[in-house]
Amino acid sequence: MPLYAQGDYVKVEFPDETTGIGEWMWVRVTRCDPEKQLVFGILDNEPLNDCEGRLGLGTELAVSYSQIREHRKPTEFTKQ
């Protein structure tokens, strides 16, 4: 069973190469490759920093497990 399932959310740091200050954003998982330790997903945040047009809400990404700092199920974002 994969560690990250479709619909899960992972928080990833995107470093700014100019300032060195990272921005943390959520990625919604579309699939996972446990063998290669990669998560494929869609950026679920609008970046605050100027990412030179490389990142935006809805950007498709491949993220290494080593870049993931937090993991949540979709139900953890619903109001109780």
C-alpha positions, -999 to 999 in steps of 0.1 A, spaced: 0 0 0 14 34 -10 23 58 18 5 87 0 -29 80 -16 -47 99 -43 -65 129 -28 -41 132 1 -22 165 7 15 169 13 33 201 24 65 208 5 91 235 8 99 254 -24 131 273 -19 136 307 -35 170 305 -52 175 343 -51 167 350 -14 172 315 0 139 318 19 116 289 13 78 289 9 57 260 21 28 250 -1 3 221 -2 3 196 -31 -27 174 -37 -16 139 -45 -27 124 -78 -5 93 -76 26 79 -59 55 58 -70 68 41 -37 96 24 -56 111 57 -68 99 76 -37 80 102 -57 46 118 -53 29 133 -83 3 160 -77 -11 194 -83 -1 226 -65 -30 236 -42 -17 270 -32 -12 303 -50 25 311 -44 32 343 -25 67 346 -38 75 354 -74 85 320 -88 94 335 -122 63 319 -137 74 284 -129 48 277 -102 12 286 -99 -21 272 -86 -27 240 -104 8 233 -116 15 196 -120 46 185 -100 67 155 -91 80 157 -55 106 135 -38 95 119 -5 125 137 11 109 171 3 77 163 21 74 178 56 37 172 64 10 147 52 -27 151 57 -58 132 46 -85 154 29 -109 148 59 -84 167 81 -92 199 63 -130 197 69 -146 217 97 -157 196 127 
